[in-house]
Amino acid sequence: MIVVLFCVSIFMLLSLSIRIPVTKDETAIFENTYKMIQLKSMANNKTFVLKHNYRSNVLSLSFNHHGNVNQAQTITMNNQSFIVQLGKGRYEKR
């Protein structure tokens, strides 16, 4: 029984020492915020606006109650482009 408890305690110590690295990638934060606002607009049946300060022709995205955007645009950040398509609320990352 002591051997089993010793093995379990070793496994617990190993699992505590393993850390998942957290990256503060600006593009990942933007993607998560985009999806969150889109889902929030669909859940509440209201229009929500995502304001951003990246290089684009418009400084905000407006989602209607279906999760669609009001204007197609290309947002550029960190040498990546997000092409937001009109109609379905989808985007393409290049």
C-alpha positions in Angstrom: 0.0 0.0 0.0 2.9 2.3 0.8 4.4 1.7 -2.7 1.0 2.5 -4.4 0.8 5.8 -2.4 4.3 6.6 -3.3 3.6 6.1 -7.0 0.4 8.1 -6.9 2.2 11.0 -5.1 5.0 11.0 -7.8 2.4 11.1 -10.6 0.6 14.0 -8.8 3.9 15.9 -8.5 4.7 15.4 -12.1 1.3 16.6 -13.2 1.6 19.8 -11.1 5.0 20.6 -12.6 3.8 20.4 -16.2 2.6 23.9 -17.4 0.9 24.7 -20.6 2.6 27.7 -22.2 0.3 30.7 -22.7 1.0 32.8 -25.7 -0.3 36.3 -26.0 -0.6 36.2 -29.7 -2.5 39.2 -31.0 -4.1 37.3 -33.9 -5.4 34.5 -31.6 -6.9 37.1 -29.3 -8.6 38.8 -32.2 -10.0 35.5 -33.5 -11.4 34.6 -30.1 -12.9 38.0 -29.6 -14.4 37.8 -33.1 -16.0 34.5 -32.4 -17.2 35.5 -29.0 -19.0 38.7 -30.2 -20.5 36.8 -33.1 -21.9 34.1 -30.8 -23.1 36.7 -28.3 -25.1 38.5 -31.1 -26.7 35.2 -32.1 -27.5 34.2 -28.6 -29.1 37.6 -27.6 -30.8 38.4 -31.0 -29.2 41.8 -30.9 -26.6 43.7 -32.9 -23.1 43.8 -31.3 -20.1 45.8 -32.5 -16.5 44.7 -32.4 -14.2 47.8 -32.5 -10.6 47.3 -33.5 -7.6 49.5 -34.2 -5.9 47.4 -36.9 -5.2 48.4 -40.5 -8.6 48.2 -42.3 -11.0 50.3 -44.3 -13.5 50.3 -41.3 -12.6 50.5 -37.6 -15.4 48.2 -36.4 -17.4 45.1 -37.3 -21.1 45.0 -36.6 -22.8 41.6 -36.2 -26.5 41.3 -36.6 -28.7 38.8 -34.8 -27.8 36.0 -37.3 -24.1 36.5 -36.7 -23.5 38.1 -40.1 -21.3 41.2 -40.6 -22.6 44.4 -42.0 -19.6 45.2 -44.3 -16.9 43.0 -45.9 -13.4 44.1 -45.1 -9.8 43.0 -44.9 -8.0 43.5 -41.5 -4.2 43.3 -41.5 -2.1 42.6 -38.4 1.2 41.0 -37.8 1.8 40.2 -41.5 -1.5 38.3 -41.6 -4.7 39.3 -43.2 -8.2 38.5 -42.1 -10.7 38.7 -45.0 -14.2 39.1 -43.5 -16.8 37.9 -46.0 -20.1 39.5 -46.3 -23.2 37.3 -45.7 -22.1 34.5 -43.4 -19.9 36.1 -40.8 -17.0 33.9 -41.8 -13.4 35.0 -42.2 -10.4 33.7 -44.0 -6.9 34.0 -42.6 -4.0 34.4 -44.9 
